[in-house]
Each structure stands twice: as structure tokens, then as C-alpha cells.
């Protein structure tokens, strides 16, 4: 009996005997292993992404737009939207939140979406652009005077004017182009471009067009006028007066010569 008790005591004191602390250490090691069923908070946050859709959107001035902010975080702790634009409704679902933006009038605005997961916050950015395609592009009939054609083009109700380029073409050739980036107004505007084109013998009857070009960070909007033909000849008021005087003088000279001849005969 004494020998049996001594054997049990030696087994209990042996380092190979499984104790509770060793079992806890093994469980902790399993939780930290790559194949374990749970991940530490830092590992969870390192794996998630945030997306905003659409990343770029163009709307008419005063329009509205919906933006969707989504993430791969299994349990998001919160989401937010940072913008200077006016907010409307908000809708949400598993791993996504949609935000409505109202009365967009700034020509370009950055919108930031943020999601917090396991104590870490990440974000994504979208750009909203407000623009108005020209209501009309009108080229007046060209006028020839003093060896020059006067070309006048009207671009109506366009926004933003600072991103507008107006181009005049004769046939397929650019004769003049002007960038209006100096204009920084935030309202719809009308633009009139006047250009004097030197007349050449081969220009008579050539078609001329006016083109309005909006380039908004990659979004290109084009509008064009109806073609107008360069006139073969055009009388200005001064030319008409000079021609009338010249004709009257010529008629007077011819009459005087005729009368003189008749008297001699």
C-alpha cells in the first residue's frame, strides 16, 4: 500500500503530467495559429477594404445623386460621410450604406466615406461634378467688310464657363480657339465670341462652324452650331456709299462727254 501511494505521488510531480496551465497555453496557441477559427482584432482590420460607388458622377446644377459606401468588414462598428454638399436620405444594409446628396451646385466636390472595423478606420473618395451643356450654339452669318470676315458665335446657358473652350472652324481647319478659364463664376452664363478672319480668294463659299467644348476632369461635352458659308461678296454701308458716289460721278462724266460730242457734230 505504501509503495502504491509513493508511485502516485511521483506521477503527480512528473513534468510530463498534463496540468491545467499547459492545456490553457495550448488553447491560446491554437487561437493564434493561422488555421484557427478566430483572428485577433488587428488581423481582422488589416483585411477589410472600403469602396464608394460611383467614384465619379456628373449632374446638372441643382440635381441630386446617390452614393453607396460598402466594405468587406464582417462586423462594421460604424460608417460616416464627410461632404460640404447637402445631405438627404440614408439607406443601409449588410456591409453597405447609401447616402443621398441634394441640390448639387458646386461644379466639383470631393465626398469621403469612412468605415470603422475592429478599431481601425478606412475610407474611399468620390468626386461629384455639376455641369450644364450649352442650351444652344449659334453662329451668325459671316459679314465681309474691309477684306475681313466678322465671325460672331453665341453659346447660351452653359456651366461652368471656366472649363469652356470655343473653337471656330473653316471647313475642317481650326481658325481660332479660346479657353475661358479666366471666368470663375458659379452661375449659368451666356458667352459671345467675335473674331475677324482675313479673307482669302479660296475662302468664298467655305463652311464655317462654331464648337463649344466642356472638359470636366475627363468628361467631355461637345456642342456645335449649324454651318454658315462665307459670302462671296458683301456690301458694308461705307462701301455702298462709295460705290454710289463713284457710279454717279462716272455717269456724269459720260453725259458730259456725250453732250460735248453732240455739239461738235
C-alpha positions as CSV (number, residue, x, y, z in Angstrom):
1,X,0.0,0.0,0.0
2,X,2.8,2.4,0.8
3,X,4.5,1.6,-2.5
4,X,1.3,2.4,-4.4
5,X,1.0,5.7,-2.7
6,X,4.6,6.6,-3.5
7,X,4.1,5.7,-7.2
8,X,1.0,8.0,-7.5
9,X,3.0,10.9,-5.8
10,X,5.8,10.5,-8.4
11,X,3.4,10.6,-11.3
12,X,1.8,13.8,-10.0
13,X,5.2,15.5,-9.7
14,X,6.4,14.4,-13.1
15,X,6.8,17.3,-15.8
16,X,5.1,15.0,-18.4
17,X,1.8,15.0,-16.5
18,X,-0.7,17.3,-18.3
19,X,-1.6,20.3,-16.0
20,X,-4.4,22.8,-16.5
21,X,-2.0,25.6,-17.3
22,X,-0.4,23.7,-20.1
23,X,-3.8,23.0,-21.6
24,X,-4.7,26.7,-21.5
25,X,-1.4,27.5,-23.2
26,X,-2.2,25.0,-26.0
27,X,-5.7,26.5,-26.4
28,X,-4.1,30.0,-26.7
29,X,-1.6,28.8,-29.2
30,X,-4.5,27.3,-31.3
31,X,-6.3,30.7,-31.3
32,X,-3.2,32.4,-32.6
33,X,-2.4,29.9,-35.3
34,X,-3.2,30.7,-39.0
35,X,-5.6,27.8,-39.2
36,X,-7.6,28.8,-36.1
37,X,-11.2,29.8,-36.2
38,X,-10.7,33.3,-34.7
39,X,-8.4,36.2,-35.6
40,X,-7.0,39.0,-33.5
41,X,-8.6,42.5,-34.0
42,X,-5.5,43.8,-35.8
43,X,-5.6,40.9,-38.3
44,X,-9.3,41.4,-38.9
45,X,-8.9,45.2,-39.6
46,X,-5.9,44.6,-41.9
47,X,-8.0,42.5,-44.3
48,X,-11.0,44.8,-44.9
49,X,-11.5,47.3,-47.8
50,X,-13.8,50.3,-48.3
51,X,-15.4,51.3,-51.6
52,X,-17.6,54.1,-52.8
53,X,-19.8,53.9,-55.9
54,X,-19.9,55.7,-58.2
55,X,-16.4,57.2,-57.9
56,X,-17.3,60.0,-60.4
57,X,-20.7,61.4,-61.2
58,X,-21.7,64.4,-63.2
59,X,-25.2,66.0,-62.6
60,X,-27.0,69.2,-63.8
61,X,-26.7,72.2,-61.4
62,X,-29.3,71.7,-58.7
63,X,-29.5,67.9,-59.3
64,X,-29.2,65.1,-56.8
65,X,-27.2,61.8,-56.6
66,X,-27.0,58.6,-54.6
67,X,-23.6,57.3,-53.3
68,X,-23.1,53.8,-52.0
69,X,-20.4,53.1,-49.4
70,X,-19.6,49.4,-48.9
71,X,-16.9,47.4,-47.1
72,X,-15.7,43.8,-46.6
73,X,-15.7,44.2,-42.8
74,X,-17.9,41.3,-41.3
75,X,-19.0,43.5,-38.3
76,X,-18.6,47.2,-39.1
77,X,-18.6,49.3,-36.0
78,X,-19.8,52.4,-37.8
79,X,-19.7,54.4,-41.1
80,X,-19.8,58.1,-41.9
81,X,-19.8,60.5,-44.9
82,X,-17.9,63.8,-45.0
83,X,-19.0,66.4,-47.6
84,X,-20.0,70.0,-47.9
85,X,-23.0,69.1,-50.1
86,X,-26.5,69.0,-48.7
87,X,-27.5,65.6,-47.3
88,X,-30.8,63.8,-48.0
89,X,-32.0,60.3,-47.2
90,X,-29.8,57.4,-45.9
91,X,-30.4,53.7,-46.5
92,X,-28.4,50.8,-45.2
93,X,-27.9,47.1,-45.4
94,X,-25.4,44.4,-44.6
95,X,-21.9,46.0,-45.1
96,X,-23.3,49.0,-47.1
97,X,-24.8,52.4,-46.6
98,X,-26.3,54.6,-49.3
99,X,-26.3,58.4,-49.0
100,X,-28.4,60.9,-51.0
101,X,-26.9,64.3,-51.9
102,X,-29.3,67.1,-52.8
103,X,-29.2,70.4,-54.8
104,X,-25.6,69.9,-56.1
105,X,-24.5,73.3,-57.4
106,X,-20.7,73.3,-56.8
107,X,-19.0,72.4,-60.1
108,X,-16.7,69.9,-58.3
109,X,-16.9,68.4,-54.8
110,X,-15.0,65.6,-53.1
111,X,-17.1,63.2,-50.9
112,X,-15.3,61.0,-48.4
113,X,-16.8,57.7,-47.0
114,X,-15.3,56.1,-43.8
115,X,-15.9,52.7,-42.2
116,X,-14.6,51.5,-38.8
117,X,-13.8,47.9,-38.3
118,X,-12.1,46.3,-35.2
119,X,-11.0,49.8,-34.1
120,X,-9.4,50.7,-37.5
121,X,-11.0,53.3,-39.8
122,X,-10.5,53.3,-43.6
123,X,-12.1,55.4,-46.3
124,X,-12.8,56.0,-50.0
125,X,-13.4,59.2,-52.1
126,X,-15.8,60.1,-54.8
127,X,-16.0,63.3,-56.9
128,X,-19.3,64.9,-57.8
129,X,-19.4,67.4,-60.8
130,X,-22.2,69.7,-61.7
131,X,-22.4,71.0,-65.2
132,X,-24.8,72.3,-67.9
133,X,-24.4,71.6,-71.5
134,X,-24.9,74.7,-73.7
135,X,-28.6,75.3,-74.4
136,X,-27.6,76.4,-77.9
137,X,-24.5,77.3,-80.0
138,X,-25.4,79.9,-82.7
139,X,-23.1,81.3,-85.4
140,X,-24.3,84.4,-87.1
141,X,-24.0,84.7,-90.9
142,X,-20.4,85.9,-91.6
143,X,-20.0,89.5,-92.8
144,X,-17.3,90.5,-95.3
145,X,-16.0,94.1,-94.9
146,X,-12.6,95.7,-95.5
147,X,-11.0,92.4,-96.5
148,X,-12.1,90.6,-93.3
149,X,-14.9,88.3,-92.3
150,X,-16.6,89.1,-89.0
151,X,-17.5,85.8,-87.2
152,X,-19.7,86.0,-84.2
153,X,-20.7,82.9,-82.1
154,X,-23.1,82.8,-79.2
155,X,-23.0,80.0,-76.6
156,X,-26.1,80.2,-74.3
157,X,-26.7,78.9,-70.7
158,X,-23.5,77.0,-70.1
159,X,-21.8,76.0,-66.7
160,X,-19.1,76.1,-65.6
161,X,-17.8,78.7,-68.0
162,X,-14.2,78.4,-66.7
163,X,-14.0,74.9,-68.4
164,X,-15.3,76.0,-71.7
165,X,-13.3,76.2,-75.0
166,X,-14.9,77.9,-78.0
167,X,-13.4,77.0,-81.4
168,X,-14.1,78.3,-84.9
169,X,-13.5,76.0,-87.9
170,X,-13.3,76.8,-91.6
171,X,-14.1,73.5,-93.3
172,X,-12.0,71.0,-91.3
173,X,-9.4,73.6,-90.2
174,X,-9.3,75.4,-86.9
175,X,-9.0,79.2,-87.5
176,X,-9.4,80.3,-83.8
177,X,-9.8,78.8,-80.4
178,X,-10.2,80.5,-77.0
179,X,-10.0,78.9,-73.5
180,X,-12.3,80.7,-71.0
181,X,-10.5,79.5,-67.8
182,X,-10.3,83.1,-66.6
183,X,-14.0,83.1,-65.8
184,X,-14.6,81.7,-62.3
185,X,-18.4,82.5,-61.8
186,X,-20.6,79.8,-60.4
187,X,-23.8,80.7,-62.3
188,X,-25.2,79.8,-65.7
189,X,-23.8,82.2,-68.3
190,X,-24.1,83.3,-72.0
191,X,-20.8,83.6,-73.9
192,X,-20.3,85.6,-77.2
193,X,-17.1,85.2,-79.2
194,X,-16.3,87.7,-82.0
195,X,-13.3,87.1,-84.4
196,X,-12.1,88.8,-87.5
197,X,-10.9,86.4,-90.2
198,X,-8.8,87.7,-93.1
199,X,-10.4,87.0,-96.4
200,X,-8.6,84.8,-99.0
201,X,-9.6,84.1,-102.6
202,X,-10.3,80.4,-101.8
203,X,-12.5,81.2,-98.8
204,X,-15.6,82.2,-100.7
205,X,-18.3,79.6,-100.1
206,X,-16.4,77.7,-97.5
207,X,-18.5,76.4,-94.5
208,X,-17.7,77.9,-91.0
209,X,-18.8,76.3,-87.7
210,X,-18.6,77.1,-84.0
211,X,-17.9,74.5,-81.4
212,X,-18.3,74.6,-77.6
213,X,-16.1,72.1,-75.7
214,X,-16.5,71.4,-72.0
215,X,-13.8,69.2,-70.4
216,X,-14.7,68.3,-66.8
217,X,-11.9,66.1,-65.4
218,X,-12.2,63.6,-68.3
219,X,-15.9,64.1,-69.0
220,X,-16.1,65.8,-72.5
221,X,-19.2,67.6,-73.6
222,X,-19.4,68.9,-77.2
223,X,-21.9,71.2,-78.8
224,X,-21.8,72.7,-82.3
225,X,-23.5,75.3,-84.4
226,X,-25.1,74.9,-87.8
227,X,-22.6,75.6,-90.6
228,X,-22.6,79.0,-92.3
229,X,-21.0,79.7,-95.7
230,X,-18.5,82.5,-96.2
231,X,-20.2,85.0,-98.5
232,X,-18.7,85.7,-102.0
233,X,-19.2,89.5,-101.6
234,X,-20.9,91.7,-99.1
235,X,-21.5,95.5,-99.1
236,X,-20.8,97.5,-96.0
237,X,-22.6,100.9,-95.6
238,X,-19.4,102.7,-96.3
239,X,-18.8,100.6,-99.4
240,X,-22.3,101.2,-100.6
241,X,-21.9,105.0,-100.2
242,X,-18.6,104.9,-102.0
243,X,-19.9,102.8,-104.9
244,X,-23.0,105.1,-105.3
245,X,-20.8,108.2,-105.5
246,X,-18.4,106.5,-108.0
247,X,-21.3,105.4,-110.2
248,X,-22.9,108.9,-110.1
249,X,-19.6,110.5,-111.0
250,X,-19.0,108.1,-113.9
251,X,-22.5,108.7,-115.2
252,X,-21.9,112.5,-115.0
253,X,-18.6,112.2,-116.9
254,X,-20.2,110.1,-119.6
255,X,-23.1,112.5,-120.0
256,X,-20.7,115.5,-120.3
257,X,-18.6,113.7,-122.9
258,X,-21.7,112.8,-124.9
259,X,-23.1,116.3,-124.9
260,X,-19.7,117.7,-125.9
261,X,-19.5,115.2,-128.8
262,X,-23.1,116.1,-130.0
263,X,-22.3,119.8,-130.0
264,X,-19.2,119.3,-132.1
265,X,-21.1,117.1,-134.5
